Amino acid sequence: MKNKIKRFERKWLFRSNNYLALINSLLRSKLFFRTQYPLRKVNSIYFDTQDYVSIRQNLDGVSNKKKIRIRWYGNKNIITKPIIEIKSKKGFETKKESISIKELNNLNLLSLDNLKTIQEILNFKLKQKKVIYPVLTTHYEREYFISLNGKIRATVDYNLKSIFLNNLSQIDIIKNFKNICILEFKYPTSLDKYVRKNLRDISLRLSKNSKFVNSAFEKPKFFS
């Protein structure tokens, strides 16, 4: 099953000690956010080519770029009801295609053989021009909010952990980012002016932030 959406995504980066002030600002904003879903643990496997085309595009500021990942919720070590997500981005505008992938359900991520299985299945399904490999996993907790009109989503992510995968042969390095949290707004492209106008009361500096690229940036040999 496939699902395609087109929307704007805007992100702010915070220190985690500002978390309560951040939530309070959301709830008191002119868009009248309220809790949408219970807190969830979010897990992703990111894929890239051997020469890290996706990471390089982000670091070089390429306008049109693409990321491929598998996402699931709950236990970080057991892949449950996974979805392939293909995100294409131009500026703040994002197109996301989601594809269910039942073949990977209940796989144990700690098994290196399973990582190879994941790679083979993903390449078979997507038929990319270049072979892609699992290069990084991210794990974090997410809170969900929705505006009063039901059209603007806000999420807050924290307790971020990244695990680098080294040539499908070993887990290379683990990075914890407990001192940051990330606020993201997602909404239809037609509402951009309205959203920006009504978020001025959240006096924060808009910054580019990608869990994928920020994590990869900690690994200099990726770019050598």
Secondary structure, DSSP 8 states (H G I E B T S, - for coil): -EEEEEEEEEEEEEEGGGHHHHHHHHHTSTT--EEEEEEEEEEEEEEE-TT-HHHHHHHTT-SEEEEEEEEEES-SSB--S-EEEEEEEETTEEEEEEEE-GGGTT-BTT-HHHHHHHHHHHHHHH--SS--EEEEEEEEEEEEEE-TTS--EEEEEEEEEEEEEETTTEEEEEEEEEEEEEEEEEE-GGGHHHHHHHTTTS--------HHHHHHTT-GGGG-
